Amino acid sequence: MKRILITGCSGYLGSMVVRLLAERGGWEIFGIDVQRPQDESAYAGFAQASVTDSRAMAAIFEQARPDVAVHLAFVVDVTHNPRREEDIAIGGTRNFLEGVRQSGAPKAVLVTSVAAYGAHEDNDVPLTESSPIRGNAGYSYSRLKAAVDDIARAFMNDHQECEFAILRPCLFVGAHTRNHFFDLLKFPIVPRVMDFKGVRDPLFQFIHEDDMARCLVAAIEKPARGIYNVAAEGEQPFSKLVRLTGKRSLPLPWFLLYPATALLWALRLVTSPPAQLYFIRYPWIMDVSRMRRDLYVPVMNGIDAFKEFVEKQINKDSNIRKENMRLGVID
């Protein structure tokens, strides 16, 4: 029986991966997370601690002696506490990689994000695994994913004895998705960026949450070395996503939209910083031919995954808000 250690095992993605591995059998599962898992019986060992705690990380690696180590501990939603985000992203990743090195784990899988490429006017279309990593500086999620990707690639190049895989997924969506990136789509009227090149309408990619978990399990169980962009087929322009939510969009000049969002962010009236607007302005879709050839082919296409997300999350939240307004309850 093989032994696997998963950081962030109680989180959104980690818990799905643990469930899949437990169902498949053949794995002794060890985990570390600040929150206890819902079903601790699936674990051979669990540490309730942060990946920023180097001693706790060293101890769980020593206990697990993993055949495979998987790093899924990261902050998804941007906060007003950049030091904490950086500690988890950078410090946690370094502790994970040190654990891989010290334990001699023969295989490791680390998840970054398409956001590591950043959204830029001159991005490759599509982005390949060899495209430059240039996270957007003002958007901490993108900036830190780029930094983590840099650290992971350096480790991978320096430790050829370890079968190391880096996954760069697009936005994953489904019935259980909770991600502040999508809060923009909950407004009655959704802004779109208008600049000197007209109204921008970049393409979006998605992967269903179940497919994302299965793709990660494939990276764990198959021979997988190197970098893999991860997304399902079915790129769609932002304007169509807005229409699928049943909302209207309003083009707004960049020179007004960006500072207005910056003010709302500073006042904590919106959940995303202004630099996130680059992702509805510039291209950031990926080529996923390597994933489909060597790793995993998603079951659900991206647009159907997004439609499920709209039905289960966007529309549900909108209906709750409407009902609260009818009842006079402040949401």
C-alpha positions in Angstrom: 0.0 0.0 0.0 1.4 3.4 -1.0 1.6 6.3 1.4 0.4 9.8 0.4 0.7 13.1 2.3 -1.7 16.0 1.3 -1.4 19.5 2.6 -4.7 21.5 2.7 -6.5 18.1 2.9 -9.6 19.5 4.5 -10.2 22.2 1.9 -12.5 22.4 -1.1 -10.2 20.5 -3.5 -8.3 18.5 -0.9 -11.4 16.9 0.6 -12.5 15.8 -2.9 -9.2 14.2 -3.6 -9.1 12.4 -0.3 -12.5 11.0 -0.9 -11.6 9.7 -4.4 -8.4 8.1 -3.1 -10.2 6.5 -0.2 -12.8 5.1 -2.6 -10.1 3.7 -5.0 -8.2 2.1 -2.2 -4.5 1.2 -2.1 -3.5 4.4 -0.2 -2.5 5.2 3.3 -3.5 8.9 3.5 -1.8 11.5 5.7 -2.9 15.1 5.9 -2.2 18.5 7.4 -4.7 21.3 7.6 -5.7 24.1 10.0 -9.2 22.5 10.0 -10.0 19.0 10.9 -11.4 16.9 8.1 -15.1 15.9 8.1 -14.2 12.2 7.9 -11.0 11.6 9.8 -11.5 7.8 9.5 -10.1 8.1 5.9 -6.7 9.1 7.4 -3.8 7.0 8.7 -2.5 10.2 10.2 -3.6 13.8 10.4 -2.0 17.0 11.9 -4.1 20.0 12.7 -1.6 22.7 11.9 -0.6 25.3 9.4 1.8 24.6 6.6 3.6 27.7 7.8 4.6 25.8 10.9 7.9 24.2 9.8 8.1 21.9 12.8 4.6 20.5 12.2 5.4 20.0 8.6 8.6 18.2 9.4 6.8 16.0 11.8 4.0 15.0 9.5 6.5 14.2 6.7 8.5 12.1 9.2 5.3 10.3 10.2 4.0 9.8 6.7 7.3 8.9 4.8 5.2 9.5 1.7 5.6 7.9 -1.7 3.7 10.9 -3.0 3.4 14.4 -1.5 0.7 16.8 -2.7 0.6 20.5 -1.9 -2.9 22.0 -1.9 -2.7 24.5 0.9 -3.3 28.0 -0.5 -5.5 31.0 0.0 -8.0 31.4 -2.8 -9.8 34.6 -1.9 -7.8 37.7 -1.7 -7.9 39.4 1.7 -6.7 42.7 3.3 -4.0 40.7 5.1 -1.2 40.3 2.5 1.4 39.1 5.1 -0.8 36.1 6.0 -1.4 35.3 2.3 2.4 35.5 1.6 3.2 33.4 4.6 0.9 30.6 3.5 1.8 30.8 -0.2 5.6 31.3 0.0 6.4 29.9 3.5 4.0 27.0 3.2 5.4 26.0 -0.2 9.0 26.2 1.0 8.1 24.0 4.0 6.4 21.5 1.7 9.4 21.3 -0.6 11.8 21.0 2.3 9.7 18.1 3.5 9.8 16.5 0.1 13.6 16.9 0.1 14.2 15.7 3.6 11.9 12.7 3.3 13.2 11.7 -0.1 9.6 11.4 -1.4 10.0 9.9 -4.9 7.0 11.9 -6.3 5.4 15.3 -5.6 2.5 17.2 -7.1 1.9 20.9 -6.6 -1.0 23.0 -7.8 -0.5 26.6 -8.9 -2.9 28.4 -11.3 -3.5 29.9 -14.7 -3.3 33.2 -12.7 0.4 32.7 -12.5 0.7 33.7 -16.1 -1.1 36.9 -15.4 -3.6 38.7 -17.7 -1.6 40.9 -20.0 -2.1 42.6 -23.4 0.8 40.7 -25.0 0.0 37.2 -23.6 0.5 34.2 -25.9 -2.9 33.1 -27.2 -3.2 30.4 -26.1 -0.7 30.2 -23.2 1.5 27.1 -23.3 3.4 25.6 -20.5 6.5 27.4 -21.7 4.8 30.8 -21.8 6.4 33.4 -19.3 5.1 33.5 -15.8 4.1 37.1 -15.0 1.6 37.3 -12.3 -0.3 40.7 -12.0 1.5 42.6 -9.2 -1.6 44.3 -7.8 -3.6 41.1 -7.5 -2.0 39.1 -4.7 -3.5 35.7 -5.8 -1.9 36.1 -9.2 1.4 37.5 -7.9 1.8 34.8 -5.3 0.8 31.9 -7.6 3.5 33.2 -9.9 6.0 33.2 -7.0 5.0 29.7 -5.9 5.3 28.5 -9.5 8.9 30.0 -9.8 9.9 28.3 -6.5 8.4 24.9 -7.6 10.1 25.0 -11.0 13.4 25.7 -9.4 13.0 22.8 -7.1 11.9 20.5 -9.9 15.0 21.4 -12.0 17.3 21.0 -9.0 15.9 17.6 -7.9 15.7 15.4 -11.0 15.4 12.3 -8.7 11.9 13.4 -7.7 9.1 12.9 -10.2 7.6 16.4 -9.9 4.4 17.6 -11.5 3.1 21.2 -11.5 -0.6 21.7 -12.4 -1.8 25.1 -13.6 -5.6 24.9 -13.6 -8.1 27.4 -14.9 -11.1 28.4 -12.8 -12.8 25.3 -11.5 -16.6 25.5 -11.0 -19.5 23.4 -9.8 -22.2 23.1 -7.3 -19.8 23.7 -4.3 -17.7 26.5 -5.8 -17.0 29.4 -3.5 -14.6 31.9 -5.0 -14.6 35.7 -4.7 -13.5 35.9 -8.4 -17.1 35.3 -9.4 -18.7 37.9 -7.1 -18.6 40.3 -10.0 -21.3 38.2 -11.7 -23.6 38.6 -8.7 -24.2 42.3 -9.3 -27.5 43.2 -11.0 -25.4 44.9 -13.8 -22.0 43.5 -14.5 -19.3 45.9 -15.6 -17.2 45.3 -18.7 -13.9 47.0 -19.5 -13.9 49.7 -22.3 -10.6 51.2 -23.3 -8.8 52.6 -26.3 -9.3 49.3 -28.1 -13.1 49.2 -27.5 -15.1 46.9 -25.2 -13.0 44.0 -24.1 -14.3 40.5 -24.2 -11.7 38.0 -23.3 -12.3 34.2 -23.4 -12.7 32.2 -20.2 -11.9 28.6 -19.5 -13.4 26.4 -16.8 -13.1 22.8 -15.5 -15.8 21.1 -13.3 -14.7 20.6 -9.7 -15.1 16.8 -10.0 -12.9 16.8 -13.2 -10.3 18.9 -11.4 -10.2 16.4 -8.5 -10.0 13.5 -11.0 -7.2 15.2 -12.9 -5.3 15.6 -9.7 -5.7 11.9 -8.9 -4.4 11.1 -12.3 -1.3 13.2 -11.7 -0.9 11.3 -8.4 -1.3 7.8 -9.9 0.2 8.1 -13.4 3.8 8.8 -14.4 3.6 12.6 -14.5 6.6 14.9 -14.7 6.7 18.6 -15.6 4.1 21.2 -16.1 0.5 20.7 -17.2 -2.1 23.4 -18.0 -5.5 22.2 -16.9 -8.9 23.2 -18.4 -11.9 21.6 -20.1 -12.9 22.4 -23.7 -15.4 25.1 -24.4 -13.8 28.6 -24.1 -16.5 31.3 -23.9 -16.3 35.1 -24.0 -17.0 37.1 -20.9 -20.1 38.6 -22.4 -21.7 35.2 -22.9 -21.0 34.3 -19.2 -22.8 37.5 -18.2 -25.8 36.5 -20.3 -25.8 33.0 -18.9 -26.3 34.5 -15.4 -29.3 36.4 -16.7 -27.6 39.7 -16.0 -27.0 42.8 -18.1 -23.5 44.2 -18.7 -22.5 47.8 -18.8 -19.2 48.9 -20.6 -17.3 51.3 -18.4 -14.2 53.3 -19.3 -11.1 51.8 -17.8 -10.0 55.2 -16.4 -13.2 55.3 -14.4 -13.7 51.6 -13.6 -10.2 50.9 -12.1 -10.1 53.8 -9.6 -13.7 53.3 -8.6 -13.0 49.7 -7.8 -9.8 50.7 -6.0 -11.9 53.0 -3.7 -14.5 50.3 -3.1 -11.8 47.8 -2.3 -10.1 50.2 0.1 -13.5 50.8 1.8 -14.1 47.0 1.9 -17.3 47.3 -0.1 -16.1 44.8 -2.7 -14.3 41.4 -2.3 -11.8 41.8 -5.1 -8.9 44.2 -5.7 -8.9 46.4 -8.8 -6.1 44.5 -10.5 -8.5 41.6 -10.8 -10.1 43.6 -13.6 -7.2 42.8 -15.8 -8.7 39.3 -16.1 -11.8 40.7 -17.8 -9.7 43.0 -20.0 -6.8 40.9 -21.3 -6.4 37.3 -22.7 -5.4 34.4 -20.4 -6.6 31.1 -22.0 -4.3 28.1 -22.1 -3.4 25.3 -24.5 -4.3 22.1 -22.7 -3.1 19.5 -25.3 -0.4 18.1 -23.0 -3.0 17.5 -20.3 -5.4 15.7 -22.6 -2.6 13.7 -24.2 -0.7 12.6 -21.1 -2.8 13.1 -18.1 -6.5 13.4 -18.2 -9.5 14.3 -20.5 -12.3 16.1 -18.6 -15.7 14.5 -18.7 -17.7 17.7 -18.7 -17.0 20.7 -21.0 -16.3 24.1 -19.6 -19.6 25.8 -20.5 -21.7 23.0 -19.0 -19.6 23.2 -15.8 -20.2 26.9 -15.7 -23.9 26.5 -16.2 -24.1 24.2 -13.2 -22.2 26.7 -11.2 -24.7 29.5 -12.2 -27.6 27.3 -11.2 -26.2 26.1 -7.9 -24.4 29.2 -6.8 -25.0 32.5 -8.6 -28.8 32.0 -9.0 -29.1 30.6 -5.5 -27.4 33.5 -3.9 -29.5 35.9 -6.0 -32.7 34.2 -5.0 -31.7 34.3 -1.3 -30.9 38.0 -1.6 -34.3 38.7 -3.3 -36.1 36.8 -0.6 -34.3 38.6 2.2 -35.2 41.9 0.6 -38.9 40.8 0.4 -38.8 39.9 4.1 -36.9 43.0 5.1 -33.9 41.0 6.2 -30.5 42.6 5.7 -28.2 40.2 3.9 
